[in-house]
Amino acid sequence: MILLLGNGYVGCGLAQKIGANESQAFAIVKSSCGIGYYTFGHEIGHLFGARHIVYRDPSDVPFSFGHGYCSPDVNWRTVMAYGCQNHAYPRIQQWSNPNVSINGIPTGTQNLEYNAKVLNIRARYISNFRVPVRLPKANKVAWMIPAIYYPMLLTL
């Protein structure tokens, strides 16, 4: 769940847990940072298990290769890159990935900066956080679909 906050919030975003499970998958995002600055995707990346750049965040949990990437020519940084030593700017809509290049420069490395791999590894696990529950009912089948405030029972 992502809670969008008004612009009175001090930071741009915060995820409850890097590599969240179903009960920890919560983040907040300041409205003005959500899209143009890509904070919405950035915080979802944390919930998947993606981390900031190695220089700022050397942790290898949950993935040693799960860091953002700063371009060496200072022209851009990937979605998870924050606080680049070379002040790479702007943040672009690209997850670190050694198989994707911008103007001949790879957007990541195999060993440290490969957020795209983190997302691919965790996608199935996270997509199963809220799976519809099949409920038997007489001769009909009903589905219970989680909603924001309460579960709704829909009859097919």
RARA-V312069 format. One line per field, one symbol per residue. phi: phi as a letter, one per 40 degrees, with the letter a starting at -180 (. if undefined). psi: psi as a letter, one per 20 degrees, with the letter a starting at -180 (. if undefined). burial: # if it has 24 or more other C-alpha atoms within 12 Angstrom, else .. Layout:
phi=???
psi=???
burial=???
This chain:
phi=.bbcbcccccccaabcacgccdcbcbabbcdccdbccgcdcdccdccchcbccddcacdbbcbcccbcbbcccgcaacdccagddcfdaccbcacdaccbbbfgbdcibccbbacdcdccccdcdccccbcdbcbcafbbbbbbbcbcbacbbbbc
psi=ppppqrjipgahrpqhpolqagiimpqqppgiigfhikhghghhgghhjqraqhhhnjqkpiphjkqrppphjjirqrgipplphjkpqrprmpqpoiipqolioqjaqghhnmhhhgghgiggghijgnpqpppqocjrpqpopprghqqqopp.
burial=####.......#########....#######.##..##################..#....##########....#######.#...#.#########...#...#####.########..#...#..............................
